[in-house]
């Protein structure tokens, strides 16, 4: 799949001035022709905006736009051409929201539509409600028809005019009025020339909103635009000696400031971060941006504007509230991160990501209650990639995170269905970690329930583990989704409990079944009195609320014995079991049942 430059793509789409325009016969005749040529009931021309897919022309349907995440069209952009012969048989698309309409889409084929400079901006699509397959000749005809549609897009515009209009559209962000990436680069080039003449230095600050996807998911485009506008207003209000600024991506800003010392620039960046992370009120809700800042310095890190901007971006770390200067030694890490992002999606699609399972035992160590599913990946080029490395990278990219989450969920449920169970006890359960961004996806609960029906696994055998920090971003939405899941028998666990305290005030609202006490608290046992008191308090509170308690990171027998005395329900850790393969799960369960039977 071709890597897309989303900023350039959206700028090109904006330059066409075609979104939300009235129907035009010159486009409608192409969709009618497509329906006749390929004998399909539905054909349409779409343009794909930041958050929506807008229909310029359609035949056989009435809708005018849909959410981008609910459309198959967005998957065509990076491919150029996409054909799904039978969505029900396609592992990647069978659970896609677009497939679950009435009647359900069974066949989809589309050719991408390019703007004047070659950026993919939309699609020409065919849809049928029965499976089918295009011949090579038909595929060629569809692509030829797409080129005719492109000629309509470019009508009456010479190549020179197209490029000039495109360039003008990128000069300033249409919403905030801030310079765009191109104008920021030109501004920085001028500042570099001045700094060179004055023998002074500059710092480029790259501000990344780490929780952009969560904010956009919770509040939509209007809410996100309110956050960005608040950023601009705050920068104007608090004079930090900013020499230049720009919006270089929907979730990224760049600032140019004078540089004196690393300490003074760090202090300035910390002030800016404090300003930017103050809550932004929207529709009765406080949106809380989480910012990381990367910094490059002229001339130490380069003398070219584009290079300095890129290096400031690369200095941004993957965790919020972090300020870092560009470090040349981290180039290799940045390259590896890109490769992981690029190759992980392919690895998932090709079933090269496998699962290990860590057993969770009763506190007395006699019985396995459930297993936690843990993703493992060995790549042909990268070698063994730790989940501590690839999972955070996946979670920073909504599409990749969604792909990984549902892949692990599906594989875990399929394998759990085969596990042997002691007839004297409840069936063995499987626990799967769900990132906050995935949990806030529309129709998340229904997608999980649909998957359970498909693989024929009882909901009561699935536990979803969620972190407390992720859940409190929108407590009302969280509660509704969790209740929907819980009402069907799915267990819910609050993971890493004790690393933050924001959710203590909400425990009565959240319909969780289990608290998983973080390893950092268990590590202090048995000698650390503070850890002992905290853990004892957590267990008492949980039991008072009729919650089950799991202690994570149990590595010593003395810890297990103490936890049993404190009435902890379950334990997880290297003492009783490291993560094991699916085959070893069967062996462990068989031996456990056999040993108990002999006893």
RABELFEN-V905207 format. One record per residue. N is the residue number from 1. RES is the residue in one letter. SS is DSSP state (A for helix, B for strand, O for the rest). PSI is psi as a letter, one per 20 degrees, with the letter a starting at -180 (* if undefined). D_CENTER is the distance of its C-alpha to the mean C-alpha in Angstrom with 2 decimals. Layout:
BEGIN
[[N | RES | SS | PSI | D_CENTER] [N | RES | SS | PSI | D_CENTER]]
END
This chain:
BEGIN
[[1 | X | O | p | 18.02] [2 | X | O | p | 18.80] [3 | X | O | p | 16.44] [4 | X | O | q | 16.23] [5 | X | O | n | 17.15] [6 | X | A | h | 15.38] [7 | X | A | g | 17.68] [8 | X | A | h | 20.76] [9 | X | A | g | 19.87] [10 | X | A | h | 19.53] [11 | X | A | h | 22.64] [12 | X | A | g | 24.52] [13 | X | A | g | 23.70] [14 | X | A | h | 24.89] [15 | X | A | h | 28.02] [16 | X | A | h | 29.04] [17 | X | O | l | 29.63] [18 | X | O | h | 29.13] [19 | X | O | p | 26.50] [20 | X | O | k | 28.21] [21 | X | O | q | 31.56] [22 | X | O | r | 34.10] [23 | X | O | q | 34.63] [24 | X | O | p | 36.72] [25 | X | A | h | 39.11] [26 | X | A | h | 38.33] [27 | X | A | h | 34.82] [28 | X | A | h | 35.94] [29 | X | A | h | 38.51] [30 | X | A | h | 35.90] [31 | X | A | h | 33.94] [32 | X | A | g | 37.32] [33 | X | A | g | 38.36] [34 | X | A | g | 35.20] [35 | X | A | h | 35.83] [36 | X | A | g | 39.44] [37 | X | A | g | 38.90] [38 | X | A | j | 36.40] [39 | X | O | l | 37.76] [40 | X | O | q | 34.50] [41 | X | O | i | 34.43] [42 | X | B | p | 31.47] [43 | X | B | q | 30.56] [44 | X | B | q | 28.64] [45 | X | B | p | 27.56] [46 | X | B | q | 24.19] [47 | X | B | p | 22.69] [48 | X | B | o | 18.94] [49 | X | O | a | 18.17] [50 | X | O | g | 15.07] [51 | X | O | i | 14.29] [52 | X | B | r | 17.08] [53 | X | B | o | 19.19] [54 | X | B | p | 22.81] [55 | X | B | o | 25.83] [56 | X | B | h | 28.66] [57 | X | B | q | 30.88] [58 | X | B | q | 30.82] [59 | X | B | o | 33.37] [60 | X | O | i | 33.32] [61 | X | O | r | 30.65] [62 | X | O | i | 30.80] [63 | X | O | q | 27.28] [64 | X | O | h | 26.62] [65 | X | B | q | 22.84] [66 | X | B | r | 19.72] [67 | X | B | q | 16.11] [68 | X | A | h | 14.27] [69 | X | A | i | 11.87] [70 | X | A | j | 15.24] [71 | X | O | q | 16.95] [72 | X | O | i | 17.65] [73 | X | A | h | 18.68] [74 | X | A | h | 15.40] [75 | X | A | i | 15.49] [76 | X | A | h | 18.94] [77 | X | O | g | 18.22] [78 | X | O | i | 17.57] [79 | X | O | h | 20.15] [80 | X | O | g | 23.07] [81 | X | B | p | 24.28] [82 | X | B | p | 22.80] [83 | X | B | p | 25.01] [84 | X | B | o | 24.15] [85 | X | O | h | 27.56] [86 | X | O | o | 26.74] [87 | X | A | h | 23.37] [88 | X | A | h | 24.69] [89 | X | A | i | 25.21] [90 | X | O | o | 22.00] [91 | X | O | h | 19.61] [92 | X | O | h | 16.47] [93 | X | O | i | 17.67] [94 | X | O | h | 19.99] [95 | X | O | j | 17.63] [96 | X | O | q | 16.18] [97 | X | A | h | 17.10] [98 | X | A | h | 19.42] [99 | X | A | i | 21.36] [100 | X | A | k | 22.24] [101 | X | O | a | 24.42] [102 | X | O | o | 28.18] [103 | X | O | q | 29.42] [104 | X | O | q | 26.44] [105 | X | O | p | 25.61] [106 | X | O | h | 26.91] [107 | X | B | p | 27.19] [108 | X | B | p | 25.14] [109 | X | B | p | 26.07] [110 | X | B | q | 25.12] [111 | X | B | p | 26.02] [112 | X | B | q | 24.09] [113 | X | B | p | 26.00] [114 | X | B | q | 26.25] [115 | X | O | a | 27.38] [116 | X | O | h | 30.39] [117 | X | O | j | 28.84] [118 | X | O | i | 26.91] [119 | X | O | p | 23.41] [120 | X | B | p | 21.93] [121 | X | B | i | 22.06] [122 | X | B | a | 22.60] [123 | X | B | q | 23.94] [124 | X | B | o | 27.20] [125 | X | B | q | 26.54] [126 | X | B | p | 28.72] [127 | X | B | p | 28.10] [128 | X | B | r | 30.37] [129 | X | O | j | 30.48] [130 | X | O | q | 32.02] [131 | X | O | q | 30.95] [132 | X | O | r | 32.45] [133 | X | O | p | 32.29] [134 | X | O | q | 33.10] [135 | X | O | r | 35.81] [136 | X | A | h | 35.56] [137 | X | A | g | 37.84] [138 | X | A | h | 35.75] [139 | X | A | g | 32.62] [140 | X | A | h | 34.72] [141 | X | A | h | 36.00] [142 | X | A | g | 32.58] [143 | X | A | h | 31.55] [144 | X | A | h | 34.94] [145 | X | A | h | 34.49] [146 | X | A | h | 31.14] [147 | X | A | h | 33.07] [148 | X | A | h | 35.58] [149 | X | A | g | 32.92] [150 | X | A | h | 31.80] [151 | X | A | h | 35.46] [152 | X | A | h | 35.43] [153 | X | A | h | 32.43] [154 | X | O | j | 34.37] [155 | X | O | p | 37.73] [156 | X | O | k | 40.26] [157 | X | O | p | 38.22] [158 | X | O | r | 39.37] [159 | X | A | h | 37.05] [160 | X | A | g | 38.19] [161 | X | A | h | 37.54] [162 | X | A | g | 34.08] [163 | X | A | h | 33.12] [164 | X | A | g | 34.68] [165 | X | A | g | 32.92] [166 | X | A | g | 29.56] [167 | X | A | g | 30.40] [168 | X | A | h | 31.55] [169 | X | A | h | 28.41] [170 | X | A | i | 26.35] [171 | X | A | h | 28.76] [172 | X | B | q | 27.43] [173 | X | O | p | 24.36] [174 | X | O | h | 25.62] [175 | X | O | g | 24.32] [176 | X | O | i | 25.20] [177 | X | O | i | 27.92] [178 | X | O | q | 26.57] [179 | X | B | q | 27.27] [180 | X | O | a | 24.72] [181 | X | A | g | 23.95] [182 | X | A | g | 27.28] [183 | X | A | h | 29.45] [184 | X | A | g | 27.95] [185 | X | A | g | 28.87] [186 | X | A | g | 32.36] [187 | X | A | g | 32.77] [188 | X | A | h | 31.87] [189 | X | A | g | 34.34] [190 | X | A | g | 37.01] [191 | X | A | h | 36.23] [192 | X | A | g | 36.43] [193 | X | A | g | 39.84] [194 | X | A | g | 41.02] [195 | X | A | h | 39.78] [196 | X | A | g | 41.54] [197 | X | A | h | 44.75] [198 | X | A | i | 44.60] [199 | X | O | l | 43.48] [200 | X | O | r | 40.63] [201 | X | B | q | 36.99] [202 | X | B | q | 33.65] [203 | X | B | p | 30.20] [204 | X | B | p | 27.01] [205 | X | B | p | 24.26] [206 | X | B | o | 20.67] [207 | X | B | p | 18.70] [208 | X | B | p | 14.89] [209 | X | B | o | 13.22] [210 | X | O | h | 10.59] [211 | X | O | k | 9.45] [212 | X | A | g | 9.66] [213 | X | A | g | 6.81] [214 | X | A | g | 8.48] [215 | X | A | g | 11.79] [216 | X | A | h | 11.47] [217 | X | A | h | 10.51] [218 | X | A | h | 13.43] [219 | X | A | i | 15.93] [220 | X | A | a | 15.34] [221 | X | A | h | 16.51] [222 | X | A | g | 19.71] [223 | X | A | g | 18.26] [224 | X | A | g | 16.17] [225 | X | A | h | 19.37] [226 | X | A | h | 21.32] [227 | X | A | g | 19.33] [228 | X | A | g | 19.93] [229 | X | A | h | 23.54] [230 | X | A | h | 24.00] [231 | X | A | g | 22.99] [232 | X | A | g | 25.66] [233 | X | A | h | 28.24] [234 | X | A | h | 27.84] [235 | X | A | h | 28.25] [236 | X | A | g | 31.38] [237 | X | A | h | 32.71] [238 | X | O | o | 32.34] [239 | X | O | o | 34.20] [240 | X | O | k | 32.84] [241 | X | O | k | 34.82] [242 | X | B | p | 31.98] [243 | X | B | h | 33.47] [244 | X | B | q | 30.67] [245 | X | B | r | 27.19] [246 | X | B | q | 24.62] [247 | X | B | o | 21.29] [248 | X | B | i | 19.89] [249 | X | B | r | 16.50] [250 | X | O | h | 15.06] [251 | X | O | j | 13.43] [252 | X | B | p | 16.20] [253 | X | B | q | 19.93] [254 | X | B | p | 22.69] [255 | X | B | q | 26.05] [256 | X | B | p | 29.28] [257 | X | B | q | 31.70] [258 | X | B | q | 34.92] [259 | X | B | p | 34.70] [260 | X | O | f | 37.36] [261 | X | O | r | 36.09] [262 | X | A | h | 32.81] [263 | X | A | g | 33.66] [264 | X | A | h | 34.35] [265 | X | A | h | 31.21] [266 | X | A | g | 29.10] [267 | X | A | g | 30.91] [268 | X | A | g | 30.24] [269 | X | A | h | 26.50] [270 | X | A | h | 26.48] [271 | X | A | g | 28.33] [272 | X | A | g | 25.92] [273 | X | A | g | 22.95] [274 | X | A | h | 24.96] [275 | X | A | g | 25.63] [276 | X | A | h | 22.09] [277 | X | O | j | 20.62] [278 | X | O | q | 23.25] [279 | X | O | q | 22.01] [280 | X | B | p | 22.07] [281 | X | B | p | 23.69] [282 | X | B | p | 22.55] [283 | X | O | l | 23.96] [284 | X | O | j | 25.21] [285 | X | B | q | 21.98] [286 | X | B | o | 21.30] [287 | X | B | p | 18.03] [288 | X | O | n | 17.52] [289 | X | O | q | 15.89] [290 | X | O | p | 15.01] [291 | X | B | p | 16.40] [292 | X | B | q | 16.94] [293 | X | B | p | 19.86] [294 | X | B | q | 20.98] [295 | X | B | p | 24.67] [296 | X | B | q | 26.91] [297 | X | B | p | 30.69] [298 | X | B | p | 33.33] [299 | X | O | j | 35.41] [300 | X | O | h | 34.31] [301 | X | O | j | 30.98] [302 | X | O | r | 32.33] [303 | X | O | j | 34.49] [304 | X | O | p | 32.46] [305 | X | A | g | 30.22] [306 | X | A | g | 27.43] [307 | X | A | g | 27.43] [308 | X | A | g | 27.33] [309 | X | A | g | 24.41] [310 | X | A | h | 22.40] [311 | X | A | h | 23.52] [312 | X | A | h | 22.59] [313 | X | A | g | 19.01] [314 | X | A | h | 19.07] [315 | X | O | i | 20.54] [316 | X | O | p | 17.41] [317 | X | O | r | 16.13] [318 | X | O | j | 12.73] [319 | X | O | q | 14.07] [320 | X | O | r | 15.25] [321 | X | O | k | 19.01] [322 | X | B | p | 19.80] [323 | X | B | p | 22.26] [324 | X | B | q | 23.11] [325 | X | B | q | 25.54] [326 | X | O | p | 25.12] [327 | X | O | o | 26.48] [328 | X | A | h | 27.71] [329 | X | A | i | 27.42] [330 | X | A | j | 23.63] [331 | X | A | g | 23.59] [332 | X | A | h | 23.48] [333 | X | A | h | 20.45] [334 | X | A | g | 18.61] [335 | X | A | g | 19.81] [336 | X | A | g | 18.75] [337 | X | A | g | 15.17] [338 | X | A | g | 15.18] [339 | X | A | g | 16.92] [340 | X | A | g | 14.56] [341 | X | A | g | 11.62] [342 | X | A | h | 14.24] [343 | X | A | h | 15.83] [344 | X | A | g | 13.31] [345 | X | A | g | 12.44] [346 | X | A | h | 16.23] [347 | X | A | h | 16.97] [348 | X | A | g | 15.07] [349 | X | A | h | 16.84] [350 | X | O | j | 20.07] [351 | X | O | k | 19.84] [352 | X | O | i | 20.16] [353 | X | B | p | 17.75] [354 | X | B | r | 20.07] [355 | X | B | p | 20.21] [356 | X | B | r | 22.52] [357 | X | B | p | 23.62] [358 | X | B | p | 24.96] [359 | X | B | q | 27.73] [360 | X | B | o | 28.01] [361 | X | B | q | 31.74] [362 | X | B | q | 34.11] [363 | X | O | h | 35.29] [364 | X | O | i | 38.63] [365 | X | O | j | 37.00] [366 | X | O | i | 38.74] [367 | X | O | p | 36.10] [368 | X | B | p | 32.53] [369 | X | B | g | 30.69] [370 | X | B | r | 27.26] [371 | X | B | q | 24.92] [372 | X | B | p | 21.43] [373 | X | B | p | 19.37] [374 | X | B | p | 18.06] [375 | X | B | q | 16.41] [376 | X | B | q | 18.67] [377 | X | B | p | 18.62] [378 | X | B | o | 21.66] [379 | X | B | q | 21.34] [380 | X | O | h | 24.50] [381 | X | O | g | 23.97] [382 | X | O | i | 22.04] [383 | X | B | b | 23.81] [384 | X | B | p | 22.47] [385 | X | B | p | 19.00] [386 | X | O | q | 18.47] [387 | X | A | h | 15.51] [388 | X | A | i | 15.80] [389 | X | A | g | 14.95] [390 | X | A | h | 12.47] [391 | X | A | g | 10.29] [392 | X | A | h | 9.50] [393 | X | A | g | 8.97] [394 | X | A | g | 6.53] [395 | X | A | i | 4.51] [396 | X | O | i | 5.09] [397 | X | O | o | 3.98] [398 | X | A | g | 2.30] [399 | X | A | g | 5.61] [400 | X | A | h | 6.17] [401 | X | A | g | 4.37] [402 | X | A | g | 6.20] [403 | X | A | g | 9.01] [404 | X | A | g | 9.55] [405 | X | A | g | 9.62] [406 | X | A | h | 12.07] [407 | X | A | g | 13.94] [408 | X | A | g | 14.72] [409 | X | A | g | 15.58] [410 | X | A | g | 17.83] [411 | X | A | g | 19.52] [412 | X | A | g | 20.19] [413 | X | A | g | 21.75] [414 | X | A | g | 23.83] [415 | X | A | h | 25.19] [416 | X | A | h | 25.85] [417 | X | O | h | 27.99] [418 | X | O | i | 30.44] [419 | X | O | p | 31.00] [420 | X | O | q | 34.59] [421 | X | O | p | 35.33] [422 | X | O | p | 38.43] [423 | X | O | i | 40.25] [424 | X | O | i | 41.22] [425 | X | O | r | 37.67] [426 | X | O | q | 34.53] [427 | X | O | q | 32.33] [428 | X | O | p | 29.93] [429 | X | B | r | 26.42] [430 | X | B | p | 23.06] [431 | X | B | p | 20.25] [432 | X | B | p | 16.53] [433 | X | B | p | 13.90] [434 | X | O | p | 11.11] [435 | X | O | q | 8.27] [436 | X | A | g | 8.75] [437 | X | A | h | 5.71] [438 | X | A | h | 6.95] [439 | X | A | h | 10.36] [440 | X | O | j | 10.38] [441 | X | O | q | 9.73] [442 | X | O | q | 13.24] [443 | X | O | k | 15.59] [444 | X | A | g | 13.57] [445 | X | A | g | 16.98] [446 | X | A | h | 18.75] [447 | X | A | g | 16.41] [448 | X | A | g | 17.10] [449 | X | A | h | 20.75] [450 | X | A | g | 21.07] [451 | X | A | g | 19.84] [452 | X | A | h | 22.41] [453 | X | A | h | 25.10] [454 | X | A | g | 24.36] [455 | X | A | i | 24.70] [456 | X | O | l | 27.46] [457 | X | O | p | 26.31] [458 | X | O | p | 27.58] [459 | X | A | h | 24.99] [460 | X | A | i | 26.96] [461 | X | A | j | 26.10] [462 | X | B | p | 22.34] [463 | X | B | p | 21.01] [464 | X | B | p | 17.44] [465 | X | B | p | 16.84] [466 | X | B | q | 14.87] [467 | X | B | q | 15.26] [468 | X | A | h | 17.49] [469 | X | A | h | 15.66] [470 | X | A | h | 12.63] [471 | X | A | h | 15.21] [472 | X | A | j | 17.38] [473 | X | A | h | 15.15] [474 | X | A | n | 16.72] [475 | X | A | h | 19.46] [476 | X | A | g | 20.89] [477 | X | A | g | 17.87] [478 | X | A | g | 17.22] [479 | X | A | g | 20.88] [480 | X | A | g | 21.12] [481 | X | A | g | 18.28] [482 | X | A | h | 19.70] [483 | X | A | h | 23.18] [484 | X | A | g | 22.37] [485 | X | A | g | 21.11] [486 | X | A | h | 23.98] [487 | X | A | h | 26.55] [488 | X | O | j | 25.98] [489 | X | O | i | 26.57] [490 | X | O | p | 23.14] [491 | X | B | q | 23.35] [492 | X | B | p | 20.94] [493 | X | B | p | 20.86] [494 | X | B | o | 19.98] [495 | X | B | q | 18.94] [496 | X | B | k | 20.06] [497 | X | B | p | 22.48] [498 | X | O | i | 24.65] [499 | X | O | i | 22.32] [500 | X | O | r | 22.02] [501 | X | O | j | 24.26] [502 | X | A | h | 22.50] [503 | X | A | i | 22.35] [504 | X | A | h | 26.04] [505 | X | A | i | 27.07] [506 | X | A | j | 24.93] [507 | X | O | h | 25.82] [508 | X | O | h | 28.43] [509 | X | O | h | 25.97] [510 | X | O | p | 23.28] [511 | X | O | l | 24.54] [512 | X | O | q | 23.53] [513 | X | O | h | 25.87] [514 | X | B | q | 25.26] [515 | X | B | p | 24.78] [516 | X | B | o | 23.82] [517 | X | B | p | 25.66] [518 | X | O | q | 23.98] [519 | X | A | h | 25.80] [520 | X | A | h | 26.67] [521 | X | A | h | 29.08] [522 | X | A | h | 30.49] [523 | X | O | h | 31.24] [524 | X | O | i | 33.97] [525 | X | O | q | 35.93] [526 | X | O | j | 38.80] [527 | X | O | h | 40.30] [528 | X | O | o | 38.11] [529 | X | A | h | 39.57] [530 | X | A | g | 36.77] [531 | X | A | h | 34.15] [532 | X | A | g | 36.58] [533 | X | A | g | 37.07] [534 | X | A | g | 33.38] [535 | X | A | g | 32.68] [536 | X | A | g | 35.77] [537 | X | A | g | 34.77] [538 | X | A | g | 31.31] [539 | X | A | g | 32.97] [540 | X | A | g | 35.61] [541 | X | A | g | 33.18] [542 | X | A | g | 31.03] [543 | X | A | h | 34.17] [544 | X | A | h | 35.58] [545 | X | O | j | 32.56] [546 | X | O | k | 33.01] [547 | X | O | q | 29.84] [548 | X | B | q | 29.72] [549 | X | B | p | 29.09] [550 | X | B | p | 27.63] [551 | X | B | p | 28.36] [552 | X | B | q | 26.03] [553 | X | O | k | 27.36] [554 | X | O | o | 30.94] [555 | X | O | i | 32.82] [556 | X | O | q | 36.46] [557 | X | A | h | 38.95] [558 | X | A | h | 40.09] [559 | X | A | g | 36.62] [560 | X | A | g | 36.58] [561 | X | A | g | 40.08] [562 | X | A | g | 39.33] [563 | X | A | h | 36.23] [564 | X | A | g | 38.41] [565 | X | A | h | 41.02] [566 | X | O | j | 38.48] [567 | X | O | k | 37.68] [568 | X | O | q | 34.11] [569 | X | O | g | 33.19] [570 | X | B | q | 31.11] [571 | X | B | q | 30.30] [572 | X | B | p | 27.79] [573 | X | O | r | 28.42] [574 | X | O | i | 30.30] [575 | X | O | g | 33.65] [576 | X | O | i | 33.42] [577 | X | O | p | 30.80] [578 | X | O | r | 28.31] [579 | X | O | p | 25.48] [580 | X | B | r | 27.27] [581 | X | B | r | 26.79] [582 | X | A | h | 27.03] [583 | X | A | h | 30.67] [584 | X | A | h | 31.51] [585 | X | A | g | 30.17] [586 | X | A | g | 32.90] [587 | X | A | g | 35.44] [588 | X | A | g | 34.63] [589 | X | A | g | 34.84] [590 | X | A | g | 38.02] [591 | X | A | h | 39.66] [592 | X | A | g | 38.75] [593 | X | A | g | 40.28] [594 | X | A | g | 43.28] [595 | X | A | g | 43.96] [596 | X | A | h | 43.92] [597 | X | A | h | 46.18] [598 | X | A | h | 48.65] [599 | X | O | * | 48.69]]
END
